[in-house]
Amino acid sequence: MNPASSDVTVPPARPAPASGRALPTGLAAFLVFFSSGAVLVLETAALRLVGPYVGVTLQVTSSVIGIALAAIAYGAWAGGWLADRRDPRTLLAPALVLAGIATAVTLPAVRYAGEVLRGGAATAILLLVALAVFVPAMLLSAVTPMVVKLQLADLRRTGQVVGRLSSIGTLGAVTATLVTGFVLVAALPSTLILLGLAVSLGVTGLALGVWLRRAAGAPVTGPARVSASLAVLGLVGAGLTTVAPNPCDIETAYHCARVEADPGRETGRTLLLNSAEHSYVDLVDPTYLEYAYTKWIGAVADVAAPAGRRFDALHLGGGGFTVPRYLTATRPGTDNVVFEIDGGLVELGEEKLGVRQGPDLRAVVGDARMLVADEPADSRDLVVGDAFGHLVVPWHLATREMAAEIRRVTRPGGVYVQNVIDYPPMRFIRSEVATVAAEFRHVALIAPPAALAGTVGSNFLIVASDAPLPLEAVRARLDQVDPSVTVLSDEALTDHVGDALVLTDDYAPVDQLLATA
């Protein structure tokens, strides 16, 4: 007989049995939603946790995203592999508890390691981010494939089950991202966010373990002891946080901020943002300028108009409010409007840096790019650009379109000064000078000779106006406050800039131009 023509009826394939009973639908959905969301809380908080040590740059952000994705990939693979070899119900609770412990240990691990790895080197960034994210994110990412395995009781519904749980996981990640970014970061320090997440994971894991044992009709005494031991281990890890070095006096929505007293000047205070010196103020003498770039700004302001004449001044970035206080002291009646994206820094300035808002000083909280667009044309005598994300000028404040907005706001005889930090090979400062020069008729550059030679990193001050700049008067004033500095203009500046890229909203690779290698 030809087998192909046999009348034997082949029975339909039976659904493949799952390893044990499926979880209740609501519990399965919760576990996937919660574990996926926890990964994104970790990812968002990690950026703030490592920022004080390696900055908040494009490279750091890319590292956090990349390592989190790697952890998700390895965790999903490992979770699926384990779920095919053991009953996933025995793995879910330990995965959550261990993720809670790893999250708790992350805090002291990053803070101790951060003191050693401080700086912007690529290896330091990757290693510190890995310490902050990889292990807990990998453990959490193993939960979803385990839950999926338990829910696959009928192969005819595989697509439905996988699709539903996948969408629930994505919704958990989206929800956690929005809640963390809009609510938690603004309301809580990263320490509390991570410790709260660690406790939530641990409690959820312990509760799940007890429920699963009871649902299976097994005693819970043995597992309870193990769980209690793991909980103690987690508490020990969290306790290390209390003795780990903390680089912050206060965490704002954008910065880890600290104010230090100057041991050599009783009334001097230094503002550190993400462990980098940002501003220096004298609480009783606002005319005292400590940092070289503030002396350069002061020198330009001193000769931009007759001595004592009031200014209408706009400041892009507040920091320690050093320059606004200087202008108020040297030019009474000056109207200082400060655009500062970080409201926490404004509050810190009022509490610890002698900032007093009033008719001569008003701080507006918001992004300078958005706020400057609402300023009237020809309304400011002096515009000071001093906004930084860590040590980098935010890219959207460094473009030709932004320079055009500043030119629109600046009066025909007004002056724009912009503080920039760059390092050899000095590609960014050349591009930024070219960008400003594309909008303003007259541009000069103030910097130390060694920085202009490209041998050391430094602050640079770009000075721009549509009117001829009083460079001789600026040079004379600089001779009094910082005689070693150089002023480049005209052909010398053109030769220095060369064919540098003009930055635009469409193409402004600021972080790449700043890269030293």
C-alpha positions as CSV (number, residue, x, y, z in Angstrom):
1,M,0.0,0.0,0.0
2,N,1.2,3.5,-0.8
3,P,1.6,5.3,2.5
4,A,0.7,8.5,0.9
5,S,-2.8,7.2,0.1
6,S,-3.5,5.6,3.5
7,D,-6.9,6.1,5.0
8,V,-5.4,6.3,8.5
9,T,-6.6,9.5,10.1
10,V,-3.9,11.5,11.9
11,P,-5.2,13.1,15.1
12,P,-4.8,16.8,15.5
13,A,-1.8,18.1,17.4
14,R,-2.5,18.6,21.1
15,P,-1.6,21.9,22.7
16,A,1.8,21.7,24.2
17,P,1.6,21.6,28.0
18,A,3.1,24.5,30.0
19,S,5.4,23.8,32.9
20,G,2.7,23.8,35.6
21,R,-0.4,25.9,35.8
22,A,-0.5,29.4,34.3
23,L,-0.4,32.4,36.6
24,P,-3.6,34.3,37.0
25,T,-3.9,36.8,34.1
26,G,-3.8,39.9,36.3
27,L,-0.7,38.7,38.2
28,A,1.1,37.8,35.0
29,A,0.3,41.3,33.6
30,F,1.4,43.0,36.8
31,L,4.8,41.2,36.9
32,V,5.6,42.0,33.3
33,F,4.4,45.7,33.7
34,F,6.3,46.1,37.0
35,S,9.6,44.5,36.0
36,S,9.7,46.3,32.6
37,G,8.9,49.6,34.3
38,A,11.6,49.0,36.9
39,V,14.2,48.7,34.2
40,L,13.4,52.2,32.9
41,V,13.4,53.7,36.4
42,L,16.9,52.3,36.7
43,E,17.9,53.7,33.4
44,T,16.6,57.2,34.1
45,A,18.0,57.3,37.7
46,A,21.4,55.9,36.5
47,L,22.0,59.0,34.4
48,R,21.7,61.1,37.5
49,L,23.7,58.7,39.6
50,V,26.8,58.7,37.4
51,G,26.5,62.4,36.4
52,P,28.5,63.7,39.3
53,Y,31.5,61.6,38.3
54,V,31.5,61.5,34.5
55,G,29.2,64.3,33.5
56,V,26.0,64.4,31.6
57,T,27.1,64.3,28.0
58,L,25.9,62.6,24.8
59,Q,28.5,59.9,25.4
60,V,27.2,59.3,29.0
61,T,23.5,59.2,27.8
62,S,24.4,56.9,24.9
63,S,26.3,54.6,27.4
64,V,23.3,54.4,29.7
65,I,20.9,53.6,26.9
66,G,23.3,51.1,25.2
67,I,24.2,49.2,28.4
68,A,20.5,49.1,29.5
69,L,19.6,47.6,26.1
70,A,22.4,45.1,26.4
71,A,21.1,44.1,29.9
72,I,17.6,43.7,28.5
73,A,18.9,41.5,25.7
74,Y,21.0,39.2,27.9
75,G,18.3,39.1,30.6
76,A,15.6,38.1,28.1
77,W,17.8,35.4,26.6
78,A,18.8,34.0,30.0
79,G,15.3,34.1,31.4
80,G,14.0,32.2,28.4
81,W,16.8,29.6,28.6
82,L,16.2,29.0,32.3
83,A,12.4,28.9,31.8
84,D,12.9,25.9,29.4
85,R,14.9,24.0,31.9
86,R,13.2,24.7,35.2
87,D,9.7,25.5,36.4
88,P,9.6,29.3,36.0
89,R,7.5,29.5,39.2
90,T,10.6,28.7,41.2
91,L,12.6,31.4,39.5
92,L,10.3,34.5,39.5
93,A,10.5,35.4,43.2
94,P,14.3,35.0,43.4
95,A,14.8,37.1,40.3
96,L,12.8,40.0,41.8
97,V,14.5,39.7,45.2
98,L,17.9,39.5,43.7
99,A,17.1,42.5,41.4
100,G,16.1,44.5,44.6
101,I,19.4,43.6,46.3
102,A,21.4,44.5,43.2
103,T,19.5,47.8,43.0
104,A,20.3,48.6,46.6
105,V,24.0,47.7,46.2
106,T,24.2,49.9,43.1
107,L,24.2,53.1,45.2
108,P,27.3,52.4,47.3
109,A,29.1,50.6,44.3
110,V,28.7,53.6,42.0
111,R,29.7,56.1,44.7
112,Y,32.8,54.3,45.8
113,A,33.8,53.5,42.2
114,G,32.9,57.0,41.0
115,E,35.6,58.5,43.2
116,V,38.1,56.3,41.4
117,L,36.7,56.6,37.9
118,R,36.0,60.3,38.0
119,G,36.5,62.0,34.6
120,G,35.2,61.7,31.1
121,A,37.3,58.8,29.7
122,A,35.2,56.4,27.6
123,T,36.3,53.4,29.7
124,A,35.4,55.1,32.9
125,I,32.0,56.0,31.6
126,L,31.2,52.5,30.4
127,L,32.4,50.8,33.5
128,L,30.5,53.2,35.9
129,V,27.3,52.9,33.9
130,A,27.6,49.1,33.8
131,L,27.9,49.2,37.6
132,A,24.8,51.3,37.9
133,V,22.5,49.4,35.4
134,F,23.6,46.1,34.1
135,V,23.0,43.5,36.8
136,P,19.6,44.6,38.1
137,A,18.3,45.4,34.6
138,M,19.4,41.9,33.4
139,L,17.6,40.2,36.4
140,L,14.5,42.2,35.8
141,S,14.5,41.5,32.0
142,A,14.5,37.7,32.8
143,V,11.0,38.0,34.3
144,T,9.0,38.5,31.1
145,P,10.1,35.3,29.3
146,M,9.5,33.3,32.5
147,V,5.9,34.7,32.7
148,V,5.3,34.1,29.0
149,K,6.4,30.5,29.4
150,L,3.9,29.9,32.2
151,Q,1.1,31.5,30.2
152,L,1.6,29.4,27.1
153,A,-0.9,26.6,27.9
154,D,-2.3,26.5,24.3
155,L,0.0,26.8,21.2
156,R,-3.0,28.1,19.3
157,R,-3.0,31.2,21.4
158,T,0.8,31.8,21.4
159,G,0.7,34.9,19.3
160,Q,-2.1,36.4,21.5
161,V,-0.3,35.7,24.7
162,V,3.1,36.9,23.6
163,G,1.7,40.0,21.9
164,R,-0.4,40.9,25.0
165,L,2.4,40.5,27.5
166,S,4.9,42.3,25.2
167,S,2.5,45.3,24.9
168,I,2.0,45.3,28.7
169,G,5.8,45.3,29.2
170,T,6.2,48.2,26.8
171,L,3.4,50.1,28.5
172,G,5.2,49.5,31.8
173,A,8.4,50.9,30.4
174,V,6.7,54.0,28.9
175,T,4.8,54.7,32.1
176,A,7.9,54.4,34.3
177,T,9.9,56.7,31.9
178,L,7.2,59.4,32.1
179,V,6.6,59.1,35.8
180,T,10.3,59.1,36.6
181,G,11.2,62.0,34.3
182,F,8.2,64.2,35.1
183,V,7.5,63.3,38.8
184,L,10.1,61.3,40.7
185,V,13.2,63.1,39.6
186,A,11.6,66.5,40.4
187,A,10.4,65.3,43.8
188,L,13.0,62.9,45.1
189,P,16.8,62.5,45.2
190,S,18.1,59.6,43.1
191,T,19.1,57.9,46.4
192,L,15.5,57.7,47.5
193,I,14.3,56.7,44.1
194,L,16.7,53.7,43.9
195,L,16.2,52.7,47.5
196,G,12.4,52.9,47.0
197,L,12.7,50.7,43.9
198,A,14.9,48.2,45.7
199,V,12.4,47.9,48.6
200,S,9.5,47.6,46.1
201,L,11.3,44.8,44.2
202,G,12.3,43.0,47.4
203,V,8.8,43.1,48.9
204,T,7.2,42.1,45.6
205,G,9.5,39.1,45.3
206,L,9.0,38.0,48.9
207,A,5.2,38.3,48.6
208,L,5.2,36.5,45.2
209,G,7.3,33.6,46.7
210,V,4.9,33.1,49.6
211,W,1.8,33.2,47.3
212,L,3.3,30.7,44.9
213,R,4.2,28.3,47.7
214,R,0.7,28.5,49.1
215,A,-0.9,28.1,45.7
216,A,1.1,24.9,45.3
217,G,0.1,23.7,48.7
218,A,3.7,23.6,50.0
219,P,5.0,24.9,53.3
220,V,6.6,28.3,53.3
221,T,8.9,28.0,56.3
222,G,12.1,27.1,54.4
223,P,11.7,29.6,51.6
224,A,10.8,32.2,54.1
225,R,14.1,31.8,55.8
226,V,16.0,32.1,52.6
227,S,14.0,35.1,51.6
228,A,14.6,36.7,55.0
229,S,18.4,36.1,54.6
230,L,18.3,37.7,51.2
231,A,16.3,40.6,52.6
232,V,19.0,41.1,55.3
233,L,21.7,41.1,52.6
234,G,19.7,43.8,50.7
235,L,19.5,45.9,53.8
236,V,23.2,45.6,54.4
237,G,23.8,46.8,50.8
238,A,21.4,49.7,51.3
239,G,23.1,50.5,54.6
240,L,26.4,51.0,52.8
241,T,24.8,53.9,51.1
242,T,24.7,55.9,54.4
243,V,28.5,55.7,54.6
244,A,29.3,56.0,50.9
245,P,30.7,59.4,49.8
246,N,27.8,61.6,48.6
247,P,28.9,64.3,46.2
248,C,25.7,66.3,46.6
249,D,24.4,68.8,49.1
250,I,21.2,68.9,47.1
251,E,19.9,67.2,44.0
252,T,18.0,69.5,41.7
253,A,16.0,68.4,38.6
254,Y,19.2,68.7,36.6
255,H,22.2,68.7,38.8
256,C,24.0,67.3,41.8
257,A,24.9,70.6,43.5
258,R,27.2,71.5,46.4
259,V,28.3,74.8,47.9
260,E,31.8,74.9,49.5
261,A,33.3,77.6,51.6
262,D,36.6,79.0,50.5
263,P,39.2,78.3,53.2
264,G,41.3,81.2,51.9
265,R,38.5,83.8,51.8
266,E,35.9,83.8,54.6
267,T,33.1,85.1,52.5
268,G,33.9,83.2,49.4
269,R,31.7,80.4,48.2
270,T,32.2,77.9,45.3
271,L,29.2,76.3,43.5
272,L,29.9,72.8,42.2
273,L,27.6,71.1,39.8
274,N,28.1,67.4,39.2
275,S,31.4,67.8,41.1
276,A,32.8,70.4,38.6
277,E,33.5,73.9,39.8
278,H,30.9,76.1,38.2
279,S,30.7,79.5,39.9
280,Y,32.4,81.5,42.6
281,V,30.8,84.3,44.6
282,D,31.8,86.6,47.5
283,L,28.8,86.9,49.7
284,V,29.6,90.5,50.8
285,D,31.6,91.8,47.8
286,P,29.8,91.2,44.5
287,T,32.5,93.1,42.6
288,Y,35.0,90.3,43.4
289,L,35.6,88.0,40.5
290,E,37.6,84.9,41.1
291,Y,37.5,83.0,37.8
292,A,39.3,84.3,34.8
293,Y,36.4,84.1,32.4
294,T,34.2,86.2,34.8
295,K,37.0,88.8,34.9
296,W,36.9,88.8,31.1
297,I,33.2,89.3,31.1
298,G,33.5,92.0,33.7
299,A,36.2,93.8,31.6
300,V,34.0,93.8,28.5
301,A,31.0,95.0,30.5
302,D,33.1,97.8,32.1
303,V,34.0,99.4,28.7
304,A,30.9,98.5,26.7
305,A,29.3,101.8,27.9
306,P,30.3,104.8,30.0
307,A,31.2,103.8,33.6
308,G,28.1,103.7,35.9
309,R,25.5,103.7,33.1
310,R,22.8,101.2,33.7
311,F,22.4,98.2,31.4
312,D,19.4,96.1,30.2
313,A,21.1,92.8,30.6
314,L,20.0,89.3,29.7
315,H,21.8,86.2,31.1
316,L,21.5,82.8,29.5
317,G,22.3,80.6,32.5
318,G,22.3,81.6,36.1
319,G,24.6,79.3,38.0
320,G,25.9,81.2,41.0
321,F,24.6,84.6,39.6
322,T,28.1,86.0,39.7
323,V,27.8,88.3,36.7
324,P,24.3,89.7,37.5
325,R,25.5,90.6,41.0
326,Y,28.6,92.2,39.5
327,L,26.6,94.4,37.1
328,T,24.1,95.4,39.8
329,A,27.1,96.5,42.0
330,T,29.0,98.3,39.3
331,R,26.1,99.8,37.4
332,P,23.2,100.6,39.8
333,G,19.8,100.4,38.2
334,T,20.8,97.6,35.8
335,D,17.9,95.3,34.8
336,N,19.2,91.8,35.0
337,V,17.0,89.1,33.6
338,V,18.4,85.6,34.1
339,F,17.1,82.5,32.2
340,E,17.9,79.5,34.2
341,I,16.6,76.1,33.3
342,D,17.1,74.6,36.8
343,G,14.7,76.1,39.4
344,G,16.6,74.3,42.1
345,L,19.7,76.3,41.4
346,V,17.7,79.6,41.8
347,E,16.6,78.4,45.2
348,L,20.1,77.3,46.2
349,G,21.4,80.7,45.1
350,E,18.9,82.4,47.3
351,E,19.7,80.2,50.3
352,K,23.5,80.0,50.1
353,L,24.9,82.4,47.5
354,G,23.5,85.7,48.5
355,V,21.1,86.0,45.5
356,R,18.3,88.5,46.1
357,Q,15.6,88.9,43.5
358,G,14.1,92.3,43.1
359,P,13.8,95.2,40.6
360,D,17.4,94.7,39.5
361,L,17.5,90.9,39.3
362,R,14.8,88.6,38.0
363,A,15.2,84.9,37.5
364,V,13.0,83.1,34.9
365,V,13.0,79.3,35.1
366,G,13.0,77.7,31.7
367,D,15.0,76.7,28.7
368,A,16.9,79.8,27.3
369,R,16.2,78.8,23.7
370,M,12.5,78.9,24.3
371,L,12.5,82.0,26.5
372,V,14.8,84.2,24.3
373,A,12.3,83.8,21.4
374,D,9.7,85.7,23.5
375,E,12.1,88.6,24.2
376,P,11.4,91.9,22.3
377,A,13.7,92.9,19.5
378,D,16.5,95.5,20.3
379,S,15.8,95.2,24.0
380,R,19.1,94.4,25.6
381,D,22.4,96.2,25.9
382,L,24.3,93.1,27.0
383,V,23.6,89.4,26.5
384,V,25.7,86.9,28.5
385,G,25.8,83.3,27.3
386,D,26.9,81.1,30.2
387,A,24.8,78.0,30.0
388,F,26.3,74.6,30.4
389,G,25.3,71.0,30.7
390,H,28.2,69.8,32.9
391,L,31.1,71.3,30.9
392,V,29.4,71.5,27.6
393,V,27.4,74.3,26.0
394,P,24.0,72.7,25.2
395,W,24.0,72.1,21.4
396,H,20.7,74.0,20.8
397,L,22.2,77.1,22.4
398,A,25.3,76.9,20.2
399,T,23.7,77.1,16.7
400,R,23.4,79.9,14.1
401,E,19.7,80.0,14.7
402,M,20.3,80.7,18.4
403,A,22.9,83.4,17.5
404,A,20.3,85.0,15.2
405,E,17.8,85.1,18.0
406,I,20.4,86.7,20.3
407,R,21.3,89.3,17.6
408,R,17.6,90.1,17.3
409,V,17.3,90.8,21.0
410,T,20.6,92.8,21.2
411,R,20.4,96.5,20.5
412,P,22.5,97.8,17.5
413,G,25.3,99.0,19.8
414,G,24.9,96.1,22.3
415,V,27.3,93.3,23.0
416,Y,27.0,89.6,23.2
417,V,29.6,87.6,25.2
418,Q,29.6,83.8,25.3
419,N,31.6,81.6,27.7
420,V,32.8,78.4,26.0
421,I,35.0,75.6,27.3
422,D,37.1,73.5,24.9
423,Y,40.1,71.2,24.9
424,P,42.7,70.3,22.3
425,P,42.4,70.0,19.3
426,M,40.0,73.0,19.9
427,R,37.5,72.1,17.2
428,F,34.4,73.3,19.1
429,I,35.6,76.8,19.9
430,R,36.6,77.4,16.3
431,S,33.1,76.2,15.1
432,E,31.4,78.4,17.7
433,V,33.3,81.5,16.7
434,A,32.5,80.8,13.1
435,T,28.8,80.3,14.0
436,V,28.6,83.6,16.0
437,A,30.5,85.4,13.2
438,A,27.9,84.2,10.7
439,E,25.4,86.5,12.4
440,F,27.3,89.3,14.0
441,R,29.4,91.8,12.0
442,H,32.2,92.2,14.6
443,V,33.7,89.3,16.6
444,A,36.7,88.9,18.9
445,L,38.0,86.0,21.1
446,I,39.6,86.3,24.5
447,A,41.6,83.3,25.8
448,P,45.0,82.4,27.3
449,P,47.8,82.1,24.8
450,A,48.4,78.4,25.5
451,A,44.7,77.6,24.8
452,L,44.9,79.5,21.5
453,A,48.0,77.5,20.7
454,G,45.9,74.4,21.3
455,T,48.1,72.9,24.0
456,V,45.7,73.1,27.0
457,G,42.0,73.2,27.7
458,S,40.5,76.4,28.9
459,N,37.6,78.8,29.0
460,F,37.2,81.1,26.0
461,L,35.1,84.2,25.7
462,I,33.5,85.1,22.4
463,V,32.7,88.9,22.1
464,A,30.3,89.9,19.4
465,S,28.4,93.0,18.2
466,D,27.0,94.6,15.1
467,A,28.9,97.8,16.1
468,P,32.7,98.0,16.1
469,L,34.0,96.5,19.4
470,P,36.0,98.8,21.7
471,L,38.9,96.4,21.6
472,E,41.6,98.9,22.7
473,A,39.6,99.7,25.8
474,V,38.9,96.0,26.4
475,R,42.7,95.3,26.1
476,A,43.5,98.1,28.6
477,R,40.9,96.8,31.1
478,L,42.2,93.2,30.7
479,D,45.7,94.4,31.5
480,Q,44.4,95.5,34.9
481,V,42.5,92.3,35.7
482,D,44.3,89.5,33.7
483,P,47.2,90.8,31.7
484,S,48.3,87.4,30.4
485,V,45.3,86.9,28.3
486,T,45.2,87.4,24.5
487,V,42.5,89.1,22.4
488,L,42.1,87.9,18.8
489,S,40.2,89.8,16.2
490,D,40.0,90.6,12.5
491,E,42.5,88.7,10.2
492,A,44.2,86.9,13.2
493,L,40.8,85.5,14.3
494,T,39.8,84.6,10.8
495,D,43.1,82.7,10.3
496,H,42.6,81.0,13.7
497,V,39.1,79.8,12.9
498,G,39.9,78.7,9.3
499,D,37.2,76.7,7.6
500,A,35.5,75.5,10.8
501,L,32.0,74.2,10.6
502,V,29.1,76.6,11.2
503,L,26.7,74.9,13.6
504,T,23.0,74.8,12.7
505,D,19.9,73.3,14.2
506,D,20.1,70.7,11.5
507,Y,23.7,69.8,12.3
508,A,25.4,70.6,15.5
509,P,27.7,67.7,16.6
510,V,28.9,69.6,19.7
511,D,29.9,66.5,21.8
512,Q,31.8,65.1,18.9
513,L,33.7,68.3,18.3
514,L,34.6,68.4,22.0
515,A,35.9,64.8,21.9
516,T,39.7,64.8,22.6
517,A,40.4,61.6,20.7
